[in-house]
Amino acid sequence: MRSSLPKWRVALAAGATVAAIAGMTLGVAGPALAAPRPALTKGLKVFVIPKNLGNSYFTTADSVKTGGALAALSTLGEVGQETSGTTDTPSSQLPVIQADITKGANALIISGTDPNALCPTLNAAMKKGITVVTYDSDTNCRDLFVNQATPQGIGAIEVDIIAGEIHDSGQIAIVSASIDDTNQNTWIGYMKQELKKYPHITLVKTVYGNDDTATSTQVTQGLLSSYPNLKGIISPTTVGIAAAAAVLDTAKYRGKVMLTGLGTPDEMKKYVADGTVKEFALWNPANLGYLAAYAAVELASHAITNAQGQSFTAGKLGKFTVGADHTILLGPPFVFTKSNINNFNF
């Protein structure tokens, strides 16, 4: 689940030595030395702003205990704080962002609740020299986006899992987070593309649980009531998949309505053990937060820019390179099953 370290080729020392000697002999300058890499600034005020507080996924992504974003900031000698609203909405998140800017933020690490609604505030922050890094869910206004995996890969793997479990035929539905979530909608778009490979599978409806357990439970129950022939559910949100699993964890539905999506191992172990869920996918959210923190500090310290090809080492995770559209990729999604889920604790 970590980014693999690239293999470096070691330059031939002998060639460099010969060139240097030749330069001295002929009285010309030897090869120029590379400029030293700028040191990272200590004491930066960095605010980590998930979609909402109290969400177990973001608790894992952000906290010191799990080795997330705040752990990385502490290691780097920065002043880190997690702040956000209580609901997965721009109206809840925006006042917190504005307050953090007022508090003198040097960098903001944000999981966007909407691709556009945050932009007037974030654009104003960047004009003031505040670094804006998005993670998990992107916005249309930021310096860098730390992406957990390619959206194509995330959408495709969830469809392929459910297709295998329902034998490529039947009705399925999606339990998403909020209707405006950038990442959710992007993944669902790729799910619909992947579904074209399965002409006998019908996506009957997408419902929204707003990353709230009670709401996700209600919309899942509504699907089962409205579509008695439903064969499968995909929930690309950790709150949604856990809530849906709890609904399906009965003799009436277990093994009859299949469920997959994106979940955390600790929340899903019970449902995998009893057969309610066979497989689901994710990445390590703590690694995602950790990487986002390193990227924010590197950029705020002017050790890198957000240009494609810029690279840095994110502590224990190794080396990463900025790709197209100012994006850094953590790595491919990982599939959890009964055979491997107990190897993970987050």
N, C-alpha and C positions, 0 to 999 in steps of 0.2 A: 504493500500500500504506500510505500515511500517512492519518491522520485529516484530513479536509478542514477548512479554517478557516471558521468561520461568518462570515456577512456582517453587519456592524453598521451600524445606521442612526445617523447623526450627528445629535445634537440641535441645534435651531436656536439659535444663540448669541444672536441678537437677542431672542428671547422671554425667555431667561434674564436678559439685561441689563435689559429693561423691567421684569421682575418685581423685580429687585434695586433699581432706582431707585425703583419704587413703594413698596417696603418702607421705604427711607430717607426718602422724602418724607412718608409717613404715620406715621413713627416706630415702625414695627413691625419685627420680626425678619425678615430675608430667609430664603431657603431654607436648610435645614440642610446643611452639608457632609458628604459621606460619610466615615465613619470610615476612617482610613488602614489599608491592608492590613498585617497583621502580617508582620514580616520572618521569613524562614526561619532556623531555628536552625542554626548551624554546629557541626561536630564531633560530630554524632550518630553513635552506633555502630549501623550497619545491617548485618545479616547477610542475605545472599541465599542461600536454601536451595532448590536445585532438587530434582527427584525423586531424582537420583543424579548423582554426579560422573563425568566421562569420557563423558558423553552429548553428542554434537556439537551437538544442538539447543540444549541449555542452555549449552554453551560459547559459542555465538553469542548467546544471549539475555542472558548475564551479563557477558561479558568487556569489558575496556577496549578491546582491539584492535578489536572489532567495533562498538563504540559502544553496548554494551548497558547493563545496570543499573549495573555498577561504573563505567562511564564517566560516567554521569549523576551518580552519587554523588560522584565526584571533582570534577566541574564545580561541584557544589553545596557543596563544602567539607566533605563528610561522611567518616566513616571506614567504608569499605565492605569487606566480606570475603565471598567465596563459600565456603560450607561445606555438606556433606551426607554421606550415606552412599554406599556403592559399589553398592548394589542398589536397585531401584525397589520398596521395601517400607517400611511403617511402622516395622518393627523396626529397619531400618537408619537411617531418617531421624530417629526420635524422640530417640535419645541425643544427636544433634548439636543438635537444637533445644533440648534441656534444657541442654546445655553452653553454647550461645550466650546463653541467658537468664542463666546463672550468670556469664558474662563481662561482664554489664552492658549487654545490648542495649537500645537505645532503640526499635528497629524491626526486625521480621522480615518478609522478603519470601519467601513460600513457595509452591512448587508442590506441592500436596498429593498424597501417595501413597494416601490413604484419606480419605473424607469425614468419618468419625467418630473413627477411632482416634487422631488427633492432638489431638482437642478437649479432653480434660482438661488437657493441657499448655498448649495455646494459650489456653484460657479463663483458666487461672491467670496466664499472662503478661499478658493484657489487664487482669485485675484489678489487676496491679502497675503499670499505666499504659504497658505496652509496646504499641506500635502493631503490628498484624498485618495485612499485606496479602498476599492470595494472587494468584498470576498463573499463567496457563496451565491449572492444574487447581485447582478450588475445594475448600473444606472447608465444613462446617456451622458453623464458628466462626472469624470474622475480622471486621475492621473494614471492609475494602474488598476487592473482587475485581476485578482488572484482566483483563478477558476479551478474548481475541484476536479473536473474531468471535462472532456469535450462534450458539449451538449448532444451531439449526434450519438456518442457512445452511451450516454446515460439513457436517452430516449430509447435507443435500439435494444439495449440489454434488458430493459424492463418488459418490452413487448415480446422479445424472444423467450424470456422466462415464462411469461403467462401463456404464450402460444404453445410451448411444449407441455405445460401442465394441463391445458384443456384440449390437447390433441388437435390443434390448429383449427378449431371450429367452435362457434357459439358466441353468445353475447358477453361483452365485457363493459365495464364502466371505469371511470377515473375519479378518485377522491383527491382533489388538489388542495392547496392551501388557499390563499386569497385570489380573487379573480384578476388582480393587477400584478401579482408577483412575477418579476422578470424571468427568474430561472424556471419557475413552474411552467409558465406559458411557452418558453423556449423548448423545454423538454417535451411538453405535450405536442408541440408542433412536429418534433422529430418522431415522436411515437406514432403520429398519424401517417408520417411518411413510411415508417417501418411496417405499419399495418397493411400497406398496399401489397406486401409480400404474402399476406395471409387473407385471401379473398373470402374465406368462409368464417372469418371473425368479424363481428359487427360491434363497433363502439357505439353504445346506445345513449350514453350521457356522461358529461363531466360535471361534478358537483364540487362545492367549495366549503371546506370546514374551517377556513380562516386560521389554521394552525392553533385551533382551540379544541381540546379533547371533547368537551360536551357537544360542540357544534359538529365536529367530525363524526361523532357517534350518531347523532341525529340524521345527518345526510346519508350515512352508510345504511342505517335502518330504512330510510326512505327509498334508497335504491332497491333493497331486497323486497320491499313491499310493492314497488312499482314495476319491477321486472322479475317475476317469479322464476323465469328461465335463465336468469343471470348465471354465467359459468365462472366469471373471474372479475377481480377488481385490481387495478393498479393504483397505488397511492405514492406519488413521488415526494412525499413529505414525511418526516419521522413522526410527527404528531399524528398525522392522518393514518399511517399504516398501523401504528400501535392501537389507535382507537378502533379501526376497522377489524383488526385481529381480535380484539376483545368482543366485538359483536359476533364474529364468526366462530368464536370458540365455544360452540355448543354442538350437540349431536346432530342437530338439524342441518347445520351448515358445514361442519368440519369435514374437509375432504371432498365436499360437493361444490362449494364456491371457493375457488382458488384465489389466493391473495399474494401479491408481490409488490415491490416498490423500493423505496429508500428508507432504511431504518437503522437504528443503532443496536448493536448486538445485545447489550444489557436489557433493553426494553423488549427485545424480540425472542430471547432465549426460551421463555416459557411456551410461546406459541410454536416455535420450531420443535421443541421437545415433544409436544403433544400432537403434532401433525397438522395444526391449523395453517401453518405456513411452511412451505418446503424450502424455498429459496427467496432471498432478497438481496439487494445490492447497496453499496455505499462506498465511501472512502473513509479515512480516519479524520473526523472533523477537528481533532486536536492538532493534527499536522497541518490542516488547512489554516487554522487560526495562527499557528506558529509561523508558517510561511508568510502569511499576510503581515504579521508584525515585523518580521525581518525586512520585507519589501518596503514597508512604510518608513522604517528607520533608515534604510539605505537611501531611499529617495529624499527624505527630509534632510538627511546629512549631506546631500549632493555627492554621495559616493557613486551613484549611478544616475542616469536619466531614465525616462520611460521609453527611450528609443529602442526599436527592434534590434536585437543582437547584444544589448547590454546584459552583463551577467554578474552574479554575486553568489556567495555561499551562505546558505541559511542554516548555520549551525549543524545540528545532527542530521538534517535532511539532505545536506550536500548542495551541489551547485545547480542553479536555475538560470535560465536565459529568458529575457523578455521577447515574446513573439509578436505576431501581427496584432494590430489594434491595441497595442500597449497591454497585452495579456500575458500572465504567467500561469502555466499549467502545473497543477500538483501531480497528476498522474491518472491512469485508467481506473474505472470503478472496479470494486472487488465484490465477488458474489459470496454470500454467507449461506452455509448449509448446516445440516445437523452434524456433519463430519468435522466442521472446522470452527463453529461458532463459539465453542467454549475456550478457544485459544485467545479470545479477545475480551477485553474489559473496558468498555467505554459506552 
